[in-house]
Amino acid sequence: MKNRKRLLNLIFGVSTFFVLLFSIFFALLFCKPFYSFEYNAHRSEIIFSNLSKVEYVHYSMEIVDYFFNSDYYITMRDLNGNVIPGYFTDEEVQHMIDVKNLVRGATLIFAFSVFFFVILFSYTDKRKVFRTVSFVCLAFIGILFLLSVWNFNAVFIAFHKTFFRNNFWLLPENTKLIEMFPEGFFYDFAKVWFILFAVINGIIYLLATFHTYFWGSDLSNS
């Protein structure tokens, strides 16, 4: 019985980790104000793509939408909905296919995590699991923060070498993708993502620790 309970707690804990991690990721991925902010922050680099802020946000959303639609190859449309042929090079298109597969994998993990989170919510030691998971998440973020401060470029390259099995991500500097999304964009994305992740987990940890005020009578398993 104890082993079964531990297994359920473990599955619930892992599910909670991925629910928190990817829910913030997807929310930020679709956040138009973030792209607008990034356009202003990196305008000196993005300007080479000859895009206005409105166009930049629009084309960014076109790319994000591609990650979740059924098209194998990306189709870019202008502000009027007209297809723009040859917007990206063949190398960029191939890299986007790889990114789409990666996002689909993350979506699948997120979906399974939400399923197990909902199913197991009433059958686990929630306070203990939330406290443990939030502590692990904070430690995870701390390690990533230190690595990023030490050398973000090295972390960025290591990520690509780990998740991409080809060199299509090594695009020339004059390609649209590099002009639209310079390294600084990904640094900012990661920074905002993990700050939100850390704040939310910090709150969860405090609530799970000071359970007298939050969990009420739900302390039978604590």
Secondary structure, DSSP 8 states (H G I E B T S, - for coil): -HHHHHHHHHHHHHHHHHHHHHHHHHHHHT-HHHHHHHHHHTHHHHGGG---HHHHHHHHHHHHHHHHSS-SS---B-TTS-B-TT-S-HHHHHHHHHHHHHHHHHHHHHHHHHHHHHHHGGGS-HHHHHHHHHHHHHHHHHHHHHHHHHHHHHHHHHHHHHH-SSSTTS--TTSHHHHHS-HHHHHHHHHHHHHHHHHHHHHHHHHHHSHHHHTTT--TT-
